[in-house]
Amino acid sequence: MLGRLLDQRVPPPSELCSGLSSELDALVLRGLDRDPERRFDSARAMARELESLVRPATPAEVGEWVLSLASATLAHRREKLRRIEREPD
């Protein structure tokens, strides 16, 4: 299984999610290259190039995304806090 993982072709992101650019494909595949010499020198270098291709999400967009994933959990925690705050000392 490990051998298959190491030898298996890595598909470009556009094969999994249509509409992505060839530039983004190239960036991701470079970041995942098995040869360290062909990868980015650092995560910062990759992030800079990524930001030049794709606009970073705004804080409001990140907040909306978090709510879309965790709204039930957050509501449950809010209710727990309300109950704790209402309890007499």
PDB file of N, CA, C and O in Angstrom:
ATOM      1  N   MET A   1       0.822  -1.183   0.000  1.00  0.00           N
ATOM      2  CA  MET A   1       0.000   0.000   0.000  1.00  0.00           C
ATOM      3  C   MET A   1       0.876   1.260   0.000  1.00  0.00           C
ATOM      4  O   MET A   1       0.600   2.215  -0.726  1.00  0.00           O
ATOM      5  N   LEU A   2       1.919   1.251   0.810  1.00  0.00           N
ATOM      6  CA  LEU A   2       2.811   2.412   0.850  1.00  0.00           C
ATOM      7  C   LEU A   2       3.474   2.624  -0.508  1.00  0.00           C
ATOM      8  O   LEU A   2       3.626   3.760  -0.959  1.00  0.00           O
ATOM      9  N   GLY A   3       3.865   1.536  -1.155  1.00  0.00           N
ATOM     10  CA  GLY A   3       4.463   1.643  -2.479  1.00  0.00           C
ATOM     11  C   GLY A   3       3.525   2.282  -3.476  1.00  0.00           C
ATOM     12  O   GLY A   3       3.942   3.112  -4.285  1.00  0.00           O
ATOM     13  N   ARG A   4       2.241   1.897  -3.425  1.00  0.00           N
ATOM     14  CA  ARG A   4       1.259   2.500  -4.324  1.00  0.00           C
ATOM     15  C   ARG A   4       1.113   3.985  -4.042  1.00  0.00           C
ATOM     16  O   ARG A   4       1.013   4.793  -4.965  1.00  0.00           O
ATOM     17  N   LEU A   5       1.100   4.341  -2.762  1.00  0.00           N
ATOM     18  CA  LEU A   5       0.965   5.736  -2.383  1.00  0.00           C
ATOM     19  C   LEU A   5       2.146   6.556  -2.900  1.00  0.00           C
ATOM     20  O   LEU A   5       1.967   7.672  -3.387  1.00  0.00           O
ATOM     21  N   LEU A   6       3.332   6.007  -2.795  1.00  0.00           N
ATOM     22  CA  LEU A   6       4.528   6.723  -3.236  1.00  0.00           C
ATOM     23  C   LEU A   6       4.645   6.808  -4.747  1.00  0.00           C
ATOM     24  O   LEU A   6       5.242   7.746  -5.274  1.00  0.00           O
ATOM     25  N   ASP A   7       4.076   5.829  -5.449  1.00  0.00           N
ATOM     26  CA  ASP A   7       4.209   5.787  -6.903  1.00  0.00           C
ATOM     27  C   ASP A   7       2.982   6.293  -7.653  1.00  0.00           C
ATOM     28  O   ASP A   7       3.050   6.560  -8.853  1.00  0.00           O
ATOM     29  N   GLN A   8       1.874   6.422  -6.957  1.00  0.00           N
ATOM     30  CA  GLN A   8       0.631   6.799  -7.618  1.00  0.00           C
ATOM     31  C   GLN A   8       0.706   8.215  -8.170  1.00  0.00           C
ATOM     32  O   GLN A   8       1.285   9.108  -7.551  1.00  0.00           O
ATOM     33  N   ARG A   9       0.118   8.404  -9.335  1.00  0.00           N
ATOM     34  CA  ARG A   9       0.057   9.720  -9.967  1.00  0.00           C
ATOM     35  C   ARG A   9      -0.793  10.652  -9.100  1.00  0.00           C
ATOM     36  O   ARG A   9      -1.854  10.266  -8.610  1.00  0.00           O
ATOM     37  N   VAL A  10      -0.312  11.874  -8.921  1.00  0.00           N
ATOM     38  CA  VAL A  10      -1.062  12.887  -8.182  1.00  0.00           C
ATOM     39  C   VAL A  10      -1.858  13.686  -9.218  1.00  0.00           C
ATOM     40  O   VAL A  10      -1.270  14.340 -10.080  1.00  0.00           O
ATOM     41  N   PRO A  11      -3.193  13.637  -9.136  1.00  0.00           N
ATOM     42  CA  PRO A  11      -3.977  14.361 -10.133  1.00  0.00           C
ATOM     43  C   PRO A  11      -3.952  15.860  -9.872  1.00  0.00           C
ATOM     44  O   PRO A  11      -3.917  16.289  -8.719  1.00  0.00           O
ATOM     45  N   PRO A  12      -3.971  16.646 -10.919  1.00  0.00           N
ATOM     46  CA  PRO A  12      -4.068  18.095 -10.705  1.00  0.00           C
ATOM     47  C   PRO A  12      -5.433  18.431 -10.107  1.00  0.00           C
ATOM     48  O   PRO A  12      -6.416  17.745 -10.389  1.00  0.00           O
ATOM     49  N   PRO A  13      -5.503  19.468  -9.295  1.00  0.00           N
ATOM     50  CA  PRO A  13      -6.771  19.824  -8.649  1.00  0.00           C
ATOM     51  C   PRO A  13      -7.932  20.008  -9.629  1.00  0.00           C
ATOM     52  O   PRO A  13      -9.078  19.714  -9.291  1.00  0.00           O
ATOM     53  N   SER A  14      -7.644  20.489 -10.831  1.00  0.00           N
ATOM     54  CA  SER A  14      -8.721  20.731 -11.794  1.00  0.00           C
ATOM     55  C   SER A  14      -9.414  19.435 -12.234  1.00  0.00           C
ATOM     56  O   SER A  14     -10.536  19.479 -12.738  1.00  0.00           O
ATOM     57  N   GLU A  15      -8.761  18.294 -12.051  1.00  0.00           N
ATOM     58  CA  GLU A  15      -9.417  17.025 -12.352  1.00  0.00           C
ATOM     59  C   GLU A  15     -10.462  16.684 -11.291  1.00  0.00           C
ATOM     60  O   GLU A  15     -11.397  15.929 -11.554  1.00  0.00           O
ATOM     61  N   LEU A  16     -10.301  17.234 -10.113  1.00  0.00           N
ATOM     62  CA  LEU A  16     -11.202  16.955  -9.002  1.00  0.00           C
ATOM     63  C   LEU A  16     -12.244  18.055  -8.813  1.00  0.00           C
ATOM     64  O   LEU A  16     -13.316  17.820  -8.256  1.00  0.00           O
ATOM     65  N   CYS A  17     -11.914  19.253  -9.283  1.00  0.00           N
ATOM     66  CA  CYS A  17     -12.805  20.406  -9.142  1.00  0.00           C
ATOM     67  C   CYS A  17     -12.679  21.246 -10.406  1.00  0.00           C
ATOM     68  O   CYS A  17     -11.717  21.995 -10.573  1.00  0.00           O
ATOM     69  N   SER A  18     -13.656  21.113 -11.287  1.00  0.00           N
ATOM     70  CA  SER A  18     -13.561  21.799 -12.581  1.00  0.00           C
ATOM     71  C   SER A  18     -13.546  23.317 -12.399  1.00  0.00           C
ATOM     72  O   SER A  18     -14.076  23.853 -11.425  1.00  0.00           O
ATOM     73  N   GLY A  19     -12.937  23.974 -13.344  1.00  0.00           N
ATOM     74  CA  GLY A  19     -12.893  25.424 -13.332  1.00  0.00           C
ATOM     75  C   GLY A  19     -11.648  26.021 -12.717  1.00  0.00           C
ATOM     76  O   GLY A  19     -11.488  27.241 -12.722  1.00  0.00           O
ATOM     77  N   LEU A  20     -10.763  25.197 -12.190  1.00  0.00           N
ATOM     78  CA  LEU A  20      -9.522  25.728 -11.622  1.00  0.00           C
ATOM     79  C   LEU A  20      -8.516  25.961 -12.740  1.00  0.00           C
ATOM     80  O   LEU A  20      -8.522  25.260 -13.752  1.00  0.00           O
ATOM     81  N   SER A  21      -7.671  26.932 -12.551  1.00  0.00           N
ATOM     82  CA  SER A  21      -6.715  27.319 -13.592  1.00  0.00           C
ATOM     83  C   SER A  21      -5.531  26.359 -13.675  1.00  0.00           C
ATOM     84  O   SER A  21      -5.209  25.647 -12.724  1.00  0.00           O
ATOM     85  N   SER A  22      -4.903  26.366 -14.836  1.00  0.00           N
ATOM     86  CA  SER A  22      -3.701  25.549 -15.012  1.00  0.00           C
ATOM     87  C   SER A  22      -2.565  26.068 -14.134  1.00  0.00           C
ATOM     88  O   SER A  22      -1.696  25.301 -13.721  1.00  0.00           O
ATOM     89  N   GLU A  23      -2.573  27.377 -13.848  1.00  0.00           N
ATOM     90  CA  GLU A  23      -1.553  27.948 -12.957  1.00  0.00           C
ATOM     91  C   GLU A  23      -1.700  27.385 -11.541  1.00  0.00           C
ATOM     92  O   GLU A  23      -0.708  27.083 -10.878  1.00  0.00           O
ATOM     93  N   LEU A  24      -2.946  27.250 -11.086  1.00  0.00           N
ATOM     94  CA  LEU A  24      -3.175  26.685  -9.757  1.00  0.00           C
ATOM     95  C   LEU A  24      -2.789  25.206  -9.737  1.00  0.00           C
ATOM     96  O   LEU A  24      -2.208  24.726  -8.763  1.00  0.00           O
ATOM     97  N   ASP A  25      -3.110  24.489 -10.809  1.00  0.00           N
ATOM     98  CA  ASP A  25      -2.676  23.092 -10.926  1.00  0.00           C
ATOM     99  C   ASP A  25      -1.163  22.990 -10.773  1.00  0.00           C
ATOM    100  O   ASP A  25      -0.659  22.169 -10.008  1.00  0.00           O
ATOM    101  N   ALA A  26      -0.447  23.834 -11.512  1.00  0.00           N
ATOM    102  CA  ALA A  26       1.014  23.787 -11.494  1.00  0.00           C
ATOM    103  C   ALA A  26       1.554  24.089 -10.092  1.00  0.00           C
ATOM    104  O   ALA A  26       2.492  23.440  -9.630  1.00  0.00           O
ATOM    105  N   LEU A  27       0.958  25.075  -9.421  1.00  0.00           N
ATOM    106  CA  LEU A  27       1.409  25.436  -8.080  1.00  0.00           C
ATOM    107  C   LEU A  27       1.207  24.275  -7.106  1.00  0.00           C
ATOM    108  O   LEU A  27       2.118  23.936  -6.351  1.00  0.00           O
ATOM    109  N   VAL A  28       0.028  23.669  -7.119  1.00  0.00           N
ATOM    110  CA  VAL A  28      -0.260  22.567  -6.196  1.00  0.00           C
ATOM    111  C   VAL A  28       0.643  21.374  -6.486  1.00  0.00           C
ATOM    112  O   VAL A  28       1.193  20.769  -5.566  1.00  0.00           O
ATOM    113  N   LEU A  29       0.796  21.038  -7.761  1.00  0.00           N
ATOM    114  CA  LEU A  29       1.639  19.892  -8.111  1.00  0.00           C
ATOM    115  C   LEU A  29       3.094  20.145  -7.743  1.00  0.00           C
ATOM    116  O   LEU A  29       3.806  19.221  -7.350  1.00  0.00           O
ATOM    117  N   ARG A  30       3.538  21.392  -7.869  1.00  0.00           N
ATOM    118  CA  ARG A  30       4.902  21.719  -7.433  1.00  0.00           C
ATOM    119  C   ARG A  30       5.040  21.539  -5.923  1.00  0.00           C
ATOM    120  O   ARG A  30       6.048  21.017  -5.445  1.00  0.00           O
ATOM    121  N   GLY A  31       4.034  21.968  -5.182  1.00  0.00           N
ATOM    122  CA  GLY A  31       4.063  21.819  -3.732  1.00  0.00           C
ATOM    123  C   GLY A  31       4.032  20.365  -3.287  1.00  0.00           C
ATOM    124  O   GLY A  31       4.514  20.039  -2.202  1.00  0.00           O
ATOM    125  N   LEU A  32       3.469  19.486  -4.117  1.00  0.00           N
ATOM    126  CA  LEU A  32       3.363  18.067  -3.784  1.00  0.00           C
ATOM    127  C   LEU A  32       4.420  17.204  -4.470  1.00  0.00           C
ATOM    128  O   LEU A  32       4.412  15.981  -4.333  1.00  0.00           O
ATOM    129  N   ASP A  33       5.312  17.832  -5.195  1.00  0.00           N
ATOM    130  CA  ASP A  33       6.318  17.060  -5.938  1.00  0.00           C
ATOM    131  C   ASP A  33       7.096  16.147  -5.000  1.00  0.00           C
ATOM    132  O   ASP A  33       7.469  16.545  -3.896  1.00  0.00           O
ATOM    133  N   ARG A  34       7.330  14.949  -5.440  1.00  0.00           N
ATOM    134  CA  ARG A  34       8.063  13.981  -4.607  1.00  0.00           C
ATOM    135  C   ARG A  34       9.542  14.335  -4.465  1.00  0.00           C
ATOM    136  O   ARG A  34      10.199  13.920  -3.511  1.00  0.00           O
ATOM    137  N   ASP A  35      10.056  15.102  -5.419  1.00  0.00           N
ATOM    138  CA  ASP A  35      11.455  15.527  -5.379  1.00  0.00           C
ATOM    139  C   ASP A  35      11.561  16.851  -4.618  1.00  0.00           C
ATOM    140  O   ASP A  35      11.076  17.873  -5.103  1.00  0.00           O
ATOM    141  N   PRO A  36      12.181  16.852  -3.446  1.00  0.00           N
ATOM    142  CA  PRO A  36      12.268  18.087  -2.653  1.00  0.00           C
ATOM    143  C   PRO A  36      12.930  19.242  -3.393  1.00  0.00           C
ATOM    144  O   PRO A  36      12.634  20.405  -3.118  1.00  0.00           O
ATOM    145  N   GLU A  37      13.808  18.938  -4.316  1.00  0.00           N
ATOM    146  CA  GLU A  37      14.498  19.994  -5.071  1.00  0.00           C
ATOM    147  C   GLU A  37      13.537  20.756  -5.984  1.00  0.00           C
ATOM    148  O   GLU A  37      13.801  21.904  -6.343  1.00  0.00           O
ATOM    149  N   ARG A  38      12.431  20.125  -6.358  1.00  0.00           N
ATOM    150  CA  ARG A  38      11.466  20.777  -7.267  1.00  0.00           C
ATOM    151  C   ARG A  38      10.321  21.442  -6.513  1.00  0.00           C
ATOM    152  O   ARG A  38       9.515  22.154  -7.111  1.00  0.00           O
ATOM    153  N   ARG A  39      10.243  21.211  -5.194  1.00  0.00           N
ATOM    154  CA  ARG A  39       9.197  21.858  -4.399  1.00  0.00           C
ATOM    155  C   ARG A  39       9.605  23.284  -4.049  1.00  0.00           C
ATOM    156  O   ARG A  39      10.725  23.707  -4.335  1.00  0.00           O
ATOM    157  N   PHE A  40       8.704  24.008  -3.439  1.00  0.00           N
ATOM    158  CA  PHE A  40       8.995  25.367  -2.974  1.00  0.00           C
ATOM    159  C   PHE A  40      10.044  25.303  -1.875  1.00  0.00           C
ATOM    160  O   PHE A  40      10.152  24.304  -1.164  1.00  0.00           O
ATOM    161  N   ASP A  41      10.811  26.371  -1.741  1.00  0.00           N
ATOM    162  CA  ASP A  41      11.830  26.437  -0.691  1.00  0.00           C
ATOM    163  C   ASP A  41      11.215  26.467   0.702  1.00  0.00           C
ATOM    164  O   ASP A  41      11.817  25.999   1.668  1.00  0.00           O
ATOM    165  N   SER A  42       9.999  27.027   0.795  1.00  0.00           N
ATOM    166  CA  SER A  42       9.347  27.145   2.101  1.00  0.00           C
ATOM    167  C   SER A  42       7.841  27.256   1.898  1.00  0.00           C
ATOM    168  O   SER A  42       7.360  27.518   0.795  1.00  0.00           O
ATOM    169  N   ALA A  43       7.117  27.053   2.983  1.00  0.00           N
ATOM    170  CA  ALA A  43       5.665  27.237   2.939  1.00  0.00           C
ATOM    171  C   ALA A  43       5.336  28.692   2.640  1.00  0.00           C
ATOM    172  O   ALA A  43       4.351  28.982   1.961  1.00  0.00           O
ATOM    173  N   ARG A  44       6.154  29.602   3.142  1.00  0.00           N
ATOM    174  CA  ARG A  44       5.943  31.030   2.875  1.00  0.00           C
ATOM    175  C   ARG A  44       6.051  31.331   1.384  1.00  0.00           C
ATOM    176  O   ARG A  44       5.250  32.095   0.844  1.00  0.00           O
ATOM    177  N   ALA A  45       7.036  30.737   0.718  1.00  0.00           N
ATOM    178  CA  ALA A  45       7.188  30.956  -0.724  1.00  0.00           C
ATOM    179  C   ALA A  45       5.964  30.428  -1.479  1.00  0.00           C
ATOM    180  O   ALA A  45       5.490  31.062  -2.421  1.00  0.00           O
ATOM    181  N   MET A  46       5.462  29.274  -1.064  1.00  0.00           N
ATOM    182  CA  MET A  46       4.271  28.719  -1.704  1.00  0.00           C
ATOM    183  C   MET A  46       3.065  29.616  -1.434  1.00  0.00           C
ATOM    184  O   MET A  46       2.268  29.871  -2.337  1.00  0.00           O
ATOM    185  N   ALA A  47       2.926  30.094  -0.199  1.00  0.00           N
ATOM    186  CA  ALA A  47       1.797  30.955   0.155  1.00  0.00           C
ATOM    187  C   ALA A  47       1.814  32.242  -0.661  1.00  0.00           C
ATOM    188  O   ALA A  47       0.770  32.701  -1.124  1.00  0.00           O
ATOM    189  N   ARG A  48       2.987  32.819  -0.836  1.00  0.00           N
ATOM    190  CA  ARG A  48       3.085  34.058  -1.627  1.00  0.00           C
ATOM    191  C   ARG A  48       2.631  33.822  -3.061  1.00  0.00           C
ATOM    192  O   ARG A  48       1.884  34.623  -3.624  1.00  0.00           O
ATOM    193  N   GLU A  49       3.082  32.729  -3.644  1.00  0.00           N
ATOM    194  CA  GLU A  49       2.675  32.438  -5.012  1.00  0.00           C
ATOM    195  C   GLU A  49       1.182  32.136  -5.084  1.00  0.00           C
ATOM    196  O   GLU A  49       0.507  32.556  -6.024  1.00  0.00           O
ATOM    197  N   LEU A  50       0.673  31.417  -4.102  1.00  0.00           N
ATOM    198  CA  LEU A  50      -0.754  31.114  -4.064  1.00  0.00           C
ATOM    199  C   LEU A  50      -1.575  32.398  -3.976  1.00  0.00           C
ATOM    200  O   LEU A  50      -2.583  32.543  -4.668  1.00  0.00           O
ATOM    201  N   GLU A  51      -1.147  33.319  -3.132  1.00  0.00           N
ATOM    202  CA  GLU A  51      -1.860  34.587  -2.992  1.00  0.00           C
ATOM    203  C   GLU A  51      -1.816  35.423  -4.265  1.00  0.00           C
ATOM    204  O   GLU A  51      -2.699  36.251  -4.489  1.00  0.00           O
ATOM    205  N   SER A  52      -0.809  35.223  -5.095  1.00  0.00           N
ATOM    206  CA  SER A  52      -0.769  35.954  -6.361  1.00  0.00           C
ATOM    207  C   SER A  52      -1.745  35.359  -7.382  1.00  0.00           C
ATOM    208  O   SER A  52      -2.121  36.025  -8.346  1.00  0.00           O
ATOM    209  N   LEU A  53      -2.151  34.111  -7.168  1.00  0.00           N
ATOM    210  CA  LEU A  53      -3.090  33.445  -8.084  1.00  0.00           C
ATOM    211  C   LEU A  53      -4.533  33.513  -7.617  1.00  0.00           C
ATOM    212  O   LEU A  53      -5.454  33.620  -8.427  1.00  0.00           O
ATOM    213  N   VAL A  54      -4.725  33.450  -6.298  1.00  0.00           N
ATOM    214  CA  VAL A  54      -6.069  33.372  -5.725  1.00  0.00           C
ATOM    215  C   VAL A  54      -6.189  34.417  -4.621  1.00  0.00           C
ATOM    216  O   VAL A  54      -5.331  34.497  -3.741  1.00  0.00           O
ATOM    217  N   ARG A  55      -7.248  35.214  -4.667  1.00  0.00           N
ATOM    218  CA  ARG A  55      -7.458  36.229  -3.638  1.00  0.00           C
ATOM    219  C   ARG A  55      -7.714  35.545  -2.296  1.00  0.00           C
ATOM    220  O   ARG A  55      -8.581  34.676  -2.197  1.00  0.00           O
ATOM    221  N   PRO A  56      -6.963  35.932  -1.265  1.00  0.00           N
ATOM    222  CA  PRO A  56      -7.211  35.344   0.061  1.00  0.00           C
ATOM    223  C   PRO A  56      -8.615  35.697   0.552  1.00  0.00           C
ATOM    224  O   PRO A  56      -9.147  36.754   0.213  1.00  0.00           O
ATOM    225  N   ALA A  57      -9.196  34.834   1.329  1.00  0.00           N
ATOM    226  CA  ALA A  57     -10.518  35.082   1.902  1.00  0.00           C
ATOM    227  C   ALA A  57     -10.438  36.218   2.907  1.00  0.00           C
ATOM    228  O   ALA A  57      -9.440  36.376   3.610  1.00  0.00           O
ATOM    229  N   THR A  58     -11.497  37.000   2.963  1.00  0.00           N
ATOM    230  CA  THR A  58     -11.573  38.073   3.954  1.00  0.00           C
ATOM    231  C   THR A  58     -11.951  37.467   5.309  1.00  0.00           C
ATOM    232  O   THR A  58     -12.451  36.344   5.370  1.00  0.00           O
ATOM    233  N   PRO A  59     -11.711  38.209   6.393  1.00  0.00           N
ATOM    234  CA  PRO A  59     -12.137  37.697   7.696  1.00  0.00           C
ATOM    235  C   PRO A  59     -13.637  37.377   7.742  1.00  0.00           C
ATOM    236  O   PRO A  59     -14.042  36.397   8.367  1.00  0.00           O
ATOM    237  N   ALA A  60     -14.450  38.188   7.091  1.00  0.00           N
ATOM    238  CA  ALA A  60     -15.897  37.929   7.069  1.00  0.00           C
ATOM    239  C   ALA A  60     -16.202  36.632   6.340  1.00  0.00           C
ATOM    240  O   ALA A  60     -17.063  35.869   6.776  1.00  0.00           O
ATOM    241  N   GLU A  61     -15.516  36.371   5.242  1.00  0.00           N
ATOM    242  CA  GLU A  61     -15.728  35.121   4.501  1.00  0.00           C
ATOM    243  C   GLU A  61     -15.301  33.915   5.331  1.00  0.00           C
ATOM    244  O   GLU A  61     -15.969  32.881   5.321  1.00  0.00           O
ATOM    245  N   VAL A  62     -14.199  34.048   6.040  1.00  0.00           N
ATOM    246  CA  VAL A  62     -13.740  32.948   6.906  1.00  0.00           C
ATOM    247  C   VAL A  62     -14.762  32.705   8.006  1.00  0.00           C
ATOM    248  O   VAL A  62     -15.079  31.558   8.321  1.00  0.00           O
ATOM    249  N   GLY A  63     -15.276  33.780   8.590  1.00  0.00           N
ATOM    250  CA  GLY A  63     -16.286  33.651   9.628  1.00  0.00           C
ATOM    251  C   GLY A  63     -17.539  32.946   9.126  1.00  0.00           C
ATOM    252  O   GLY A  63     -18.084  32.084   9.814  1.00  0.00           O
ATOM    253  N   GLU A  64     -17.992  33.303   7.944  1.00  0.00           N
ATOM    254  CA  GLU A  64     -19.162  32.645   7.349  1.00  0.00           C
ATOM    255  C   GLU A  64     -18.890  31.168   7.101  1.00  0.00           C
ATOM    256  O   GLU A  64     -19.757  30.323   7.322  1.00  0.00           O
ATOM    257  N   TRP A  65     -17.690  30.866   6.644  1.00  0.00           N
ATOM    258  CA  TRP A  65     -17.318  29.465   6.380  1.00  0.00           C
ATOM    259  C   TRP A  65     -17.328  28.661   7.679  1.00  0.00           C
ATOM    260  O   TRP A  65     -17.856  27.550   7.726  1.00  0.00           O
ATOM    261  N   VAL A  66     -16.739  29.231   8.730  1.00  0.00           N
ATOM    262  CA  VAL A  66     -16.726  28.549  10.028  1.00  0.00           C
ATOM    263  C   VAL A  66     -18.162  28.308  10.503  1.00  0.00           C
ATOM    264  O   VAL A  66     -18.486  27.217  10.972  1.00  0.00           O
ATOM    265  N   LEU A  67     -19.011  29.314  10.384  1.00  0.00           N
ATOM    266  CA  LEU A  67     -20.405  29.144  10.786  1.00  0.00           C
ATOM    267  C   LEU A  67     -21.095  28.047   9.975  1.00  0.00           C
ATOM    268  O   LEU A  67     -21.893  27.280  10.513  1.00  0.00           O
ATOM    269  N   SER A  68     -20.787  27.975   8.691  1.00  0.00           N
ATOM    270  CA  SER A  68     -21.431  26.954   7.861  1.00  0.00           C
ATOM    271  C   SER A  68     -21.018  25.551   8.286  1.00  0.00           C
ATOM    272  O   SER A  68     -21.782  24.601   8.110  1.00  0.00           O
ATOM    273  N   LEU A  69     -19.833  25.413   8.837  1.00  0.00           N
ATOM    274  CA  LEU A  69     -19.348  24.101   9.260  1.00  0.00           C
ATOM    275  C   LEU A  69     -19.691  23.780  10.714  1.00  0.00           C
ATOM    276  O   LEU A  69     -19.924  22.623  11.064  1.00  0.00           O
ATOM    277  N   ALA A  70     -19.718  24.806  11.549  1.00  0.00           N
ATOM    278  CA  ALA A  70     -19.791  24.540  12.990  1.00  0.00           C
ATOM    279  C   ALA A  70     -20.948  25.231  13.686  1.00  0.00           C
ATOM    280  O   ALA A  70     -20.916  25.383  14.907  1.00  0.00           O
ATOM    281  N   SER A  71     -21.964  25.653  12.957  1.00  0.00           N
ATOM    282  CA  SER A  71     -23.031  26.423  13.600  1.00  0.00           C
ATOM    283  C   SER A  71     -23.740  25.624  14.691  1.00  0.00           C
ATOM    284  O   SER A  71     -24.070  26.184  15.736  1.00  0.00           O
ATOM    285  N   ALA A  72     -23.981  24.339  14.476  1.00  0.00           N
ATOM    286  CA  ALA A  72     -24.665  23.530  15.502  1.00  0.00           C
ATOM    287  C   ALA A  72     -23.812  23.412  16.763  1.00  0.00           C
ATOM    288  O   ALA A  72     -24.321  23.543  17.876  1.00  0.00           O
ATOM    289  N   THR A  73     -22.526  23.166  16.588  1.00  0.00           N
ATOM    290  CA  THR A  73     -21.622  23.051  17.741  1.00  0.00           C
ATOM    291  C   THR A  73     -21.525  24.373  18.491  1.00  0.00           C
ATOM    292  O   THR A  73     -21.542  24.402  19.721  1.00  0.00           O
ATOM    293  N   LEU A  74     -21.424  25.458  17.747  1.00  0.00           N
ATOM    294  CA  LEU A  74     -21.339  26.770  18.392  1.00  0.00           C
ATOM    295  C   LEU A  74     -22.625  27.108  19.137  1.00  0.00           C
ATOM    296  O   LEU A  74     -22.570  27.673  20.229  1.00  0.00           O
ATOM    297  N   ALA A  75     -23.768  26.776  18.574  1.00  0.00           N
ATOM    298  CA  ALA A  75     -25.044  27.025  19.239  1.00  0.00           C
ATOM    299  C   ALA A  75     -25.139  26.206  20.529  1.00  0.00           C
ATOM    300  O   ALA A  75     -25.612  26.699  21.553  1.00  0.00           O
ATOM    301  N   HIS A  76     -24.692  24.973  20.469  1.00  0.00           N
ATOM    302  CA  HIS A  76     -24.704  24.111  21.657  1.00  0.00           C
ATOM    303  C   HIS A  76     -23.827  24.703  22.763  1.00  0.00           C
ATOM    304  O   HIS A  76     -24.223  24.718  23.928  1.00  0.00           O
ATOM    305  N   ARG A  77     -22.663  25.178  22.407  1.00  0.00           N
ATOM    306  CA  ARG A  77     -21.760  25.783  23.398  1.00  0.00           C
ATOM    307  C   ARG A  77     -22.344  27.078  23.961  1.00  0.00           C
ATOM    308  O   ARG A  77     -22.221  27.359  25.153  1.00  0.00           O
ATOM    309  N   ARG A  78     -22.985  27.869  23.083  1.00  0.00           N
ATOM    310  CA  ARG A  78     -23.615  29.107  23.546  1.00  0.00           C
ATOM    311  C   ARG A  78     -24.688  28.801  24.592  1.00  0.00           C
ATOM    312  O   ARG A  78     -24.785  29.482  25.612  1.00  0.00           O
ATOM    313  N   GLU A  79     -25.486  27.773  24.326  1.00  0.00           N
ATOM    314  CA  GLU A  79     -26.534  27.387  25.263  1.00  0.00           C
ATOM    315  C   GLU A  79     -25.941  26.908  26.588  1.00  0.00           C
ATOM    316  O   GLU A  79     -26.474  27.231  27.649  1.00  0.00           O
ATOM    317  N   LYS A  80     -24.865  26.159  26.545  1.00  0.00           N
ATOM    318  CA  LYS A  80     -24.192  25.724  27.778  1.00  0.00           C
ATOM    319  C   LYS A  80     -23.728  26.930  28.590  1.00  0.00           C
ATOM    320  O   LYS A  80     -23.908  26.971  29.807  1.00  0.00           O
ATOM    321  N   LEU A  81     -23.135  27.900  27.920  1.00  0.00           N
ATOM    322  CA  LEU A  81     -22.667  29.107  28.612  1.00  0.00           C
ATOM    323  C   LEU A  81     -23.826  29.871  29.239  1.00  0.00           C
ATOM    324  O   LEU A  81     -23.713  30.359  30.364  1.00  0.00           O
ATOM    325  N   ARG A  82     -24.936  29.976  28.519  1.00  0.00           N
ATOM    326  CA  ARG A  82     -26.103  30.665  29.078  1.00  0.00           C
ATOM    327  C   ARG A  82     -26.563  29.987  30.365  1.00  0.00           C
ATOM    328  O   ARG A  82     -26.859  30.656  31.354  1.00  0.00           O
ATOM    329  N   ARG A  83     -26.620  28.646  30.346  1.00  0.00           N
ATOM    330  CA  ARG A  83     -27.054  27.913  31.541  1.00  0.00           C
ATOM    331  C   ARG A  83     -26.083  28.119  32.695  1.00  0.00           C
ATOM    332  O   ARG A  83     -26.502  28.306  33.837  1.00  0.00           O
ATOM    333  N   ILE A  84     -24.806  28.084  32.403  1.00  0.00           N
ATOM    334  CA  ILE A  84     -23.789  28.285  33.456  1.00  0.00           C
ATOM    335  C   ILE A  84     -23.904  29.684  34.037  1.00  0.00           C
ATOM    336  O   ILE A  84     -23.819  29.861  35.253  1.00  0.00           O
ATOM    337  N   GLU A  85     -24.097  30.686  33.176  1.00  0.00           N
ATOM    338  CA  GLU A  85     -24.173  32.069  33.641  1.00  0.00           C
ATOM    339  C   GLU A  85     -25.439  32.329  34.454  1.00  0.00           C
ATOM    340  O   GLU A  85     -25.447  33.224  35.300  1.00  0.00           O
ATOM    341  N   ARG A  86     -26.513  31.565  34.217  1.00  0.00           N
ATOM    342  CA  ARG A  86     -27.767  31.732  34.954  1.00  0.00           C
ATOM    343  C   ARG A  86     -27.754  31.036  36.304  1.00  0.00           C
ATOM    344  O   ARG A  86     -28.556  31.377  37.174  1.00  0.00           O
ATOM    345  N   GLU A  87     -26.878  30.083  36.500  1.00  0.00           N
ATOM    346  CA  GLU A  87     -26.833  29.348  37.766  1.00  0.00           C
ATOM    347  C   GLU A  87     -26.417  30.279  38.891  1.00  0.00           C
ATOM    348  O   GLU A  87     -25.500  31.087  38.742  1.00  0.00           O
ATOM    349  N   PRO A  88     -27.118  30.152  40.039  1.00  0.00           N
ATOM    350  CA  PRO A  88     -26.737  30.997  41.195  1.00  0.00           C
ATOM    351  C   PRO A  88     -25.354  30.594  41.727  1.00  0.00           C
ATOM    352  O   PRO A  88     -24.938  29.441  41.620  1.00  0.00           O
ATOM    353  N   ASP A  89     -24.677  31.555  42.288  1.00  0.00           N
ATOM    354  CA  ASP A  89     -23.337  31.304  42.873  1.00  0.00           C
ATOM    355  C   ASP A  89     -23.393  30.481  44.099  1.00  0.00           C
ATOM    356  O   ASP A  89     -22.356  30.192  44.696  1.00  0.00           O
TER     357      ASP A  89
END
